[in-house]
Structure formats: C-alpha cells, structure tokens
Amino acid sequence: MILGNSLSIVMPVFNEAAHLVGTMDALATAIDGSGFDAELVLVDDGSTDGSADVARSTVDGRFPLRVVAQSNRGRFEARRAGLSAGRGDYVLFLDARVQLVPNALRFVHDRVPGEPVWNGHVYVQTESLLGDFWRLLAELAWRDYFDRPRTVSFGLADFDRFPKGTTCFLAPRALLESAFARFRSRYADVRLANDDTPILRALAADEQINISPEFACIYTPRTTVKGFLRHSIRRGVVFVDGHGTPASRFFPYVVAFFPLSAALAVIALRRPLVAPAAVAACGLTAAAYGARAGRSRRELATLAIVTPLYAVGHGVGMWRGLAELVRHRIRT
C-alpha cells in the first residue's frame, strides 16, 4: 500500500487541559524531522475546562491545528468526527493523556508503505502505587509481548495475545474509514461502547497490526482513588461489549463472571465475612500470579493491595455492561 506522507493526528479531548501542554510539546518534537506532513485535528467533546484554548496556545503555530467542537458524545463519536475532518493519507489516533516519544513517527515513516498499520507501545507513568498497578495490569495481561518487547505483528489468529488500543494507533485513512463503517455496538449508548476492540478486530481482518518499542508513547494514568475507580468501572463496561463474544479468548471469563459473582453476593448476604475474605483472596491470587511471572516484592505488594479495588470497580462495570446489553435488546 503506497500512499503519500500526509498524516492527520486525531485527538479526542474531554476536560484534559491539565495534560495538553505536555502532550502538545511531545507531539511537536515527534513531528519535527519525522518525514510526515502532519496536522492535528483536535475534537473537543464538550469540554468545560478550556481544553481547546490550552491546545491552541501551546501549539502556537508549530504545526497545523484544527479544532472540531461537538457536544459530549463520547470518544468513539469524537474519533469519527476527527476522521471525517482530517485530510491525511494516514491517521494517527492519539489520546490527550499520551505523549509520543521523540522518534516514534520517524520510526514508522519509512515502514508504513509495506507495513501500514501500527499500534503504539505504551509506557505507563509509574510515580504512584495506582499508576504502577496500571503498568502491571498491562504487562501481566499481555505477557506474550511484554515479557520480550520487540518489533512484531499480529492478526486475527493471535489478536487477543498482544496489547492493542486506539490510545496511540496509526493506519491508512481508507482502512480506518472501512472499520468505522462496520462498527456495531451492542449498547444503546455509544458513549459506553468498547470503541477499541471492534475497530481493531476489523482492521486485523484486512492487515497485520504491527507493534514495536520504537513506536512508543507515555501514558499518564488516573491515580486518584476516585479517578481510578471510575476508570476501573469504565473498563468493566467496555470489557463486556468488546469481549462478550465467542471470537474473544476472554469470552469464557465473561460468561463465568456473572453466575459466580451473583452466587458470591448471595453467600455474602448470609455470611458477611465472606465478602472481605473474597476481596483479600483476589489480591493474593493476583500476587501469586505475579510471583510466577517473576515480579519483584514491591510489585507483588502493589498487586495484593490494589487488585481488590480494581476488581470491585471492574465487576461493577461488567454488571452495568450486562444491564446495557439487556436494555439494548429490549429496545430492539
């Protein structure tokens, strides 16, 4: 697939003013000398904190910037609006909390003619206990890659064994437009939908997805307890939408979760001490898995302490996802 050098960076933004200065500075550095003729299409998804103004003042002419404003319709619709507004042959989806490493775009520039689809390698900032947990969660979930990070590609056959997401994702415009046209959520409210997995699964049916530590970014996670819980719940909601299908290797876990968690809730009502015991067991199980993976004592402590909090939030989100599935089914 031979295309030009034009690149549209599509960035959905909802109240991310606090992170945009660092994101924009890193983006300017990555664009410089990359070989791409790049523009940024920032989609302001109903922000109330002046995010768009922060972006404009930070960019200050260093690269072309266009702002598309819309009411809060969620990340998927924001990306779709940015995809429609962009003009580049290639599109890079980049979230507002993500800073590209300096040579990321330069690395993929000469490779996209033969390998046009690239998923970013995500480094998670680990300056707090909760931030370190997000890193561990990714590295333990995708051990096929993180145990030995390297430049590699994957397709549908091994789709669920590699990290992926539209947090930092580059592909030809035509492929993304086709994938977005085929997107279907089983939720009535698209703001709750899994806006990563269905899109990337559709792309993997057309092209191998490449990933490399050289095409990398740094992600700033949510590290307040409130932000952590909200994000955990969100991940549970989208997990049901994205993996509640036999095509996913996580499907058996989705199916098993609901009767097991319902049974646990019933038992806990009769024997209240069961609930804290189950929460503690969740943390110890995560730490035991981390020990088998050769993690340090500090990392095992992080898993033991934080996993119960994450599991509660994720579980609540999965039940909300099931409710959304039922609501959609009733409506249709």
HELIX and SHEET records of a PDB file:
HELIX    1   1 ALA A   17  ILE A   31  1                                  15    
HELIX    2   2 SER A   51  VAL A   59  1                                   9    
HELIX    3   3 ARG A   75  ALA A   85  1                                  11    
HELIX    4   4 ALA A  104  HIS A  109  1                                   6    
HELIX    5   5 LEU A  129  ALA A  141  1                                  13    
HELIX    6   6 ARG A  143  PHE A  146  1                                   4    
HELIX    7   7 PHE A  159  ARG A  161  5                                   3    
HELIX    8   8 ARG A  173  ALA A  181  1                                   9    
HELIX    9   9 VAL A  190  LEU A  192  5                                   3    
HELIX   10  10 THR A  197  ALA A  204  1                                   8    
HELIX   11  11 VAL A  225  HIS A  243  1                                  19    
HELIX   12  12 PHE A  251  ARG A  270  1                                  20    
HELIX   13  13 VAL A  274  ARG A  292  1                                  19    
HELIX   14  14 ARG A  297  ARG A  331  1                                  35    
SHEET    1   A 8 LEU A  65  GLN A  70  0                                        
SHEET    2   A 8 ASP A  37  ASP A  45  1                                        
SHEET    3   A 8 SER A   6  VAL A  13  1                                        
SHEET    4   A 8 TYR A  90  LEU A  94  1                                        
SHEET    5   A 8 CYS A 168  PRO A 172 -1                                        
SHEET    6   A 8 TRP A 118  VAL A 124 -1                                        
SHEET    7   A 8 ILE A 209  TYR A 219  1                                        
SHEET    8   A 8 VAL A  98  LEU A 100 -1                                        
SHEET    1   B 8 LEU A  65  GLN A  70  0                                        
SHEET    2   B 8 ASP A  37  ASP A  45  1                                        
SHEET    3   B 8 SER A   6  VAL A  13  1                                        
SHEET    4   B 8 TYR A  90  LEU A  94  1                                        
SHEET    5   B 8 CYS A 168  PRO A 172 -1                                        
SHEET    6   B 8 TRP A 118  VAL A 124 -1                                        
SHEET    7   B 8 ILE A 209  TYR A 219  1                                        
SHEET    8   B 8 VAL A 152  PHE A 154 -1                                        
END                                                                             
